[in-house]
């Protein structure tokens, strides 16, 4: 893990510079704007009061490691998430209290601001329970609900109550793509060579 994180850190500044040169994201032309009454939609994959356990596989710059990721949502925008190795060693333990992130523990190999910022940003998007819709688009089959995360846009690809894809912007650039299916959740970064796959194991109500 130490070798992997050093490589992530080394590549991060170059990736940020490269990302700043990438074109702004636009929805495909097939999606046309439609009227919306600015409704609030719920995230069908997470709910307040539940605990989740995933088999997490993280691939970064050609290296892969895995472990168990536990998440508990106690209120909107309030959660705790921790990753442990198969040997029971904790790699990190983050807590979000109404938008304020607290690092309860992080292994020294991961204790870098850019790594903490990247991981907690992913969890803020993953564990968000509701979105305020500001604009809606459709291609006749799939609806795209546009929302905001601070000053950044989020595009949610939905069919009925099913959420299949989530695009998270950073400024005007595509930052991450979340893909949801029956077997796993995939998080792909577009400014770093990082991919996270989460396979649900247990959900306690």
Secondary structure, 3 states (H helix, E strand, C coil): CHHHHHHHHHHHHHHHHHHHCCCCCCCCCCCEEECCCCCEEECCCCCCCCEEEEEEEEEECCEEEEEEEEEEEEECCEEEEEEECCCCCEEEEEEEECCEEEEEEECHHHCCHHHHHHHHHHHHHHCCCEEECCEEEECCCCEEEEEEECCEEEEEEEECCEEEEEEEEECCEEEEEEEECCCCEEEEECCCCEEEEEEEEEEEC
